[in-house]
Amino acid sequence: MRSTNDDSSVSSATKEHDHPAQVDLTIKQSQEKTVAIRLKEHLTSHIRVNILAETELLILTFCTGMQDATTFPDYHCFASNQTGNTVMLAMAILLPDLTGKLFKTENIGVGLGFFLAAGWITGQVGHHVGPRSRIWIVFCNLIQSILVFMAAAIQYAYGIELEGTKTMVVIGLLAFAAGSQVVLPRALATTEISTAMATAAWVDLLIDPRLFAAKNRPRNRRVSFLTALVAGAFFGAGIYRVIGPATSVLFSAIGKLIVTLMFLFNKAEKAQESRSIV
C-alpha cells in the first residue's frame, strides 16, 4: 500500500516538474508562430507612399541617368529613353544612310523590344500578385539589380563594342531592367517620379497652375525627379570620361541594390489606402 502511494507521489512530482517545461515550450512555439505571421504580413503588405518611397524612386532615377549617359555614346541607343529609340527606329527605316552614324538599328530594336517586354511582364504579373506588394517590389528590384550587374560584368570582361552579340546582350539586360523599373512609379501612384522619361515631367511642371504655390507636392516631386535625372546623367558622364562606362553601370547596379534593401524597411499602408494606376 505504501509502495502505491509512493509511486503516486513520484508521478505527481514528475508532472509538476514537467509542467513548467511544457509551458515554456508552448510559449516559445507561440512566439515563433507570431514572428512568422508578422514576417509574412510585412512581406505581403503594401508599401506606403511617403518621403522614404519618394527618395527611393529618386535614387532609381539617378541610376537611370547614369545608365543612359553611357549607353547612348557606346551603343547609339538608349536603355530607358524609349522616346528617343522610337524616333530613331523610324529614322533607321526611312533614312538607312544614317545608320551607323547616328544610331544602330539592331541596338535600337533590342533596346525597345526588351523594354516593352519587361514592362508588359512586370505590369501583367503585378495585377495578379499585387503591384504594391512589398515582396513583389523587392523581387522585381532585385532581378533588375542582378541584370544591371550582369551588364557591367560583361562590359568589364569584354570591353565595349558598337555592335555584336555581346553588345545586344548588354543592351537587352539594361533595357529589360529599365522596362521593369518604370512600372513601379505607376504601381505606387507617383507618376511625377517616373524614374526614366522626362518629357511629361517637363510639360506637367510648366503647365502646373500652382507652379509657384508655397506647398505643391506634385510640383516638388517633378522638380526632384528632373534634378535627380540630370544629376545622374552628369555623374555618369563624369565616370564615363574619367574611369570608364562599365564603372558607371556598376555604380548604377549598386544604387539599385541599395534601393532593393531599403524597400524592406518601408512602412506598410493601411488597407483602405491601397491604390495603383497600373
C-alpha positions as CSV (number, residue, x, y, z in Angstrom):
1,M,0.0,0.0,0.0
2,R,2.8,2.3,0.9
3,S,4.5,1.5,-2.5
4,T,1.4,2.5,-4.4
5,N,1.3,5.9,-2.5
6,D,5.0,6.4,-3.2
7,D,4.5,5.8,-6.9
8,S,1.6,8.2,-7.0
9,S,3.7,10.8,-5.2
10,V,6.6,10.4,-7.7
11,S,4.2,10.6,-10.7
12,S,2.6,13.8,-9.3
13,A,6.0,15.3,-8.7
14,T,7.2,14.4,-12.2
15,K,4.1,16.1,-13.7
16,E,4.7,19.2,-11.6
17,H,8.3,19.2,-12.7
18,D,7.4,18.8,-16.4
19,H,4.6,21.4,-16.4
20,P,6.9,24.5,-16.5
21,A,8.9,23.0,-19.3
22,Q,5.7,22.3,-21.3
23,V,4.5,25.9,-20.7
24,D,7.9,27.3,-21.8
25,L,7.7,25.2,-25.0
26,T,4.2,26.3,-25.7
27,I,5.2,30.0,-25.2
28,K,8.3,29.5,-27.5
29,Q,6.2,27.9,-30.2
30,S,3.6,30.7,-29.9
31,Q,6.3,33.3,-30.2
32,E,7.9,31.6,-33.2
33,K,4.4,31.4,-34.9
34,T,3.8,35.1,-34.1
35,V,7.2,36.1,-35.7
36,A,6.4,34.0,-38.8
37,I,3.0,35.6,-39.1
38,R,4.3,39.1,-38.6
39,L,7.1,38.5,-41.2
40,K,4.5,37.2,-43.7
41,E,2.3,40.2,-43.1
42,H,5.2,42.5,-43.5
43,L,6.3,41.0,-46.8
44,T,2.8,40.9,-48.3
45,S,1.8,44.3,-47.1
46,H,1.6,47.3,-49.5
47,I,4.3,49.9,-49.3
48,R,3.2,53.2,-48.0
49,V,3.9,56.2,-50.2
50,N,5.9,58.7,-48.1
51,I,9.1,60.6,-48.2
52,L,11.1,57.4,-48.0
53,A,9.4,55.9,-51.0
54,E,9.9,59.1,-53.0
55,T,13.6,59.1,-52.0
56,E,13.9,55.5,-53.3
57,L,12.4,56.4,-56.6
58,L,14.7,59.4,-56.9
59,I,17.7,57.1,-56.3
60,L,16.5,54.9,-59.1
61,T,16.1,58.0,-61.3
62,F,19.7,58.9,-60.5
63,C,20.8,55.4,-61.5
64,T,18.8,55.7,-64.8
65,G,20.6,58.9,-65.6
66,M,24.0,57.2,-65.1
67,Q,23.0,54.4,-67.5
68,D,21.7,56.5,-70.3
69,A,24.7,58.8,-70.1
70,T,26.8,55.8,-71.0
71,T,24.6,53.6,-73.3
72,F,24.0,56.2,-75.9
73,P,27.6,57.2,-76.7
74,D,28.7,53.5,-76.6
75,Y,25.8,51.8,-78.3
76,H,24.0,54.7,-80.2
77,C,20.7,53.8,-78.4
78,F,19.0,54.3,-75.1
79,A,18.3,51.7,-72.4
80,S,15.4,53.6,-70.8
81,N,14.5,56.6,-73.0
82,Q,12.2,54.9,-75.5
83,T,11.0,58.2,-77.0
84,G,14.5,58.6,-78.5
85,N,14.6,54.9,-79.5
86,T,11.2,55.1,-81.2
87,V,12.1,58.2,-83.2
88,M,15.4,56.8,-84.2
89,L,13.8,53.5,-85.2
90,A,11.6,55.4,-87.7
91,M,14.6,57.2,-89.0
92,A,16.5,54.0,-89.4
93,I,13.7,52.6,-91.6
94,L,13.2,55.7,-93.7
95,L,16.8,57.1,-93.7
96,P,19.0,54.0,-93.8
97,D,22.0,56.1,-94.9
98,L,22.3,57.5,-91.4
99,T,22.5,54.0,-89.8
100,G,25.8,53.6,-88.1
101,K,26.5,57.4,-87.9
102,L,23.7,58.4,-85.5
103,F,22.3,55.1,-84.4
104,K,22.4,51.3,-84.8
105,T,19.1,49.8,-85.9
106,E,19.6,46.4,-84.3
107,N,20.6,48.0,-81.0
108,I,17.6,50.2,-81.0
109,G,15.3,47.3,-81.8
110,V,16.8,45.2,-78.9
111,G,16.5,48.1,-76.5
112,L,12.9,49.0,-77.4
113,G,11.8,45.3,-77.6
114,F,13.3,44.3,-74.2
115,F,12.0,47.4,-72.6
116,L,8.4,46.8,-73.7
117,A,8.6,43.1,-72.9
118,A,9.7,43.9,-69.3
119,G,7.0,46.5,-68.8
120,W,4.4,44.1,-70.1
121,I,5.5,41.1,-67.9
122,T,6.0,43.2,-64.8
123,G,2.7,45.0,-65.2
124,Q,0.6,42.0,-66.0
125,V,2.0,39.7,-63.3
126,G,1.7,42.6,-60.9
127,H,-2.0,42.6,-61.4
128,H,-2.2,39.1,-60.1
129,V,0.2,39.2,-57.2
130,G,-0.4,42.9,-56.2
131,P,1.6,45.6,-57.8
132,R,2.3,47.3,-54.5
133,S,3.1,44.2,-52.5
134,R,6.4,44.6,-50.7
135,I,7.6,41.1,-51.7
136,W,6.8,41.7,-55.4
137,I,8.5,45.1,-55.4
138,V,11.6,43.8,-53.7
139,F,11.7,40.8,-56.0
140,C,11.4,42.9,-59.1
141,N,14.1,45.4,-58.0
142,L,16.4,42.5,-57.0
143,I,16.1,41.0,-60.5
144,Q,16.7,44.4,-62.1
145,S,19.8,44.9,-60.0
146,I,21.1,41.5,-61.0
147,L,20.6,42.3,-64.7
148,V,22.5,45.5,-64.4
149,F,25.3,43.8,-62.5
150,M,25.4,41.2,-65.3
151,A,25.7,44.0,-67.9
152,A,28.5,45.6,-66.0
153,A,30.3,42.3,-65.7
154,I,30.1,41.7,-69.5
155,Q,31.5,45.2,-70.1
156,Y,34.4,44.7,-67.7
157,A,35.2,41.3,-69.2
158,Y,34.8,42.0,-72.9
159,G,35.0,45.8,-73.2
160,I,32.7,48.0,-75.3
161,E,31.7,47.3,-78.9
162,L,29.3,49.2,-81.1
163,E,27.7,46.0,-82.4
164,G,27.7,42.3,-82.0
165,T,26.1,39.6,-79.8
166,K,27.6,40.8,-76.6
167,T,26.5,44.3,-77.3
168,M,22.9,43.3,-77.8
169,V,23.0,41.2,-74.6
170,V,24.2,44.2,-72.6
171,I,21.5,46.4,-74.2
172,G,18.9,43.8,-73.6
173,L,19.8,43.4,-69.9
174,L,19.8,47.2,-69.3
175,A,16.6,47.7,-71.3
176,F,14.7,44.9,-69.5
177,A,15.8,46.2,-66.1
178,A,14.6,49.7,-67.1
179,G,11.3,48.5,-68.5
180,S,10.5,46.7,-65.3
181,Q,11.6,49.7,-63.2
182,V,9.3,52.2,-64.8
183,V,6.3,50.2,-63.8
184,L,7.0,50.8,-60.1
185,P,6.0,54.6,-60.0
186,R,2.7,53.7,-61.6
187,A,2.1,51.0,-59.0
188,L,2.9,53.5,-56.2
189,A,0.7,56.1,-57.9
190,T,3.7,58.5,-58.0
191,T,3.9,59.2,-61.8
192,E,5.5,62.5,-61.1
193,I,8.7,60.5,-60.5
194,S,8.7,58.2,-63.5
195,T,12.4,57.2,-62.9
196,A,13.1,57.5,-66.6
197,M,11.0,59.6,-69.0
198,A,11.5,63.4,-68.6
199,T,9.3,64.9,-71.3
200,A,6.0,64.5,-69.5
201,A,7.5,65.8,-66.3
202,W,8.8,68.9,-68.0
203,V,5.4,69.6,-69.6
204,D,3.4,68.9,-66.4
205,L,5.8,71.1,-64.4
206,L,5.4,74.1,-66.8
207,I,1.6,73.9,-67.1
208,D,1.0,73.4,-63.4
209,P,-1.5,76.1,-62.4
210,R,0.0,76.1,-58.9
211,L,3.6,76.2,-60.1
212,F,4.6,79.0,-57.7
213,A,2.5,77.9,-54.7
214,A,4.3,77.5,-51.4
215,K,3.0,73.9,-50.9
216,N,2.7,71.8,-54.0
217,R,3.7,68.2,-53.6
218,P,3.3,67.1,-57.3
219,R,5.5,70.0,-58.4
220,N,8.1,69.2,-55.8
221,R,8.2,65.6,-57.0
222,R,8.6,66.6,-60.6
223,V,11.4,69.1,-59.8
224,S,13.2,66.5,-57.6
225,F,12.8,63.9,-60.4
226,L,14.2,66.1,-63.1
227,T,17.1,67.2,-60.8
228,A,17.9,63.6,-60.0
229,L,17.8,62.5,-63.7
230,V,20.1,65.4,-64.8
231,A,22.4,64.9,-61.8
232,G,22.7,61.2,-62.6
233,A,23.5,61.9,-66.2
234,F,26.2,64.3,-65.3
235,F,27.6,61.9,-62.7
236,G,27.5,59.0,-65.2
237,A,29.1,61.1,-67.9
238,G,31.9,62.1,-65.5
239,I,32.6,58.5,-64.5
240,Y,32.4,57.6,-68.2
241,R,35.1,60.1,-69.0
242,V,37.4,59.6,-66.1
243,I,37.1,55.8,-65.3
244,G,35.0,54.1,-68.0
245,P,31.5,53.2,-68.9
246,A,31.5,49.8,-67.1
247,T,32.1,51.5,-63.8
248,S,29.2,53.9,-64.3
249,V,26.9,50.9,-65.0
250,L,28.3,49.1,-61.9
251,F,27.5,52.2,-59.7
252,S,24.0,52.1,-61.1
253,A,23.6,48.5,-60.2
254,I,24.9,49.2,-56.6
255,G,22.4,52.0,-56.3
256,K,19.5,49.8,-57.4
257,L,20.6,47.1,-55.0
258,I,20.6,49.6,-52.1
259,V,17.1,50.6,-53.0
260,T,16.0,47.0,-53.1
261,L,17.2,46.6,-49.5
262,M,15.6,49.9,-48.5
263,F,12.1,48.7,-49.6
264,L,12.3,46.1,-46.9
265,F,12.0,48.8,-44.3
266,N,9.2,51.0,-45.8
267,K,6.2,51.3,-43.6
268,A,3.0,49.5,-44.7
269,E,0.0,51.4,-45.7
270,K,-3.5,50.8,-44.3
271,A,-5.7,48.6,-46.4
272,Q,-8.1,51.3,-47.4
273,E,-5.3,53.4,-48.7
274,S,-4.2,50.9,-51.3
275,R,-4.3,52.3,-54.8
276,S,-2.5,52.0,-58.0
277,I,-2.7,53.3,-61.6
278,V,-1.0,50.4,-63.3
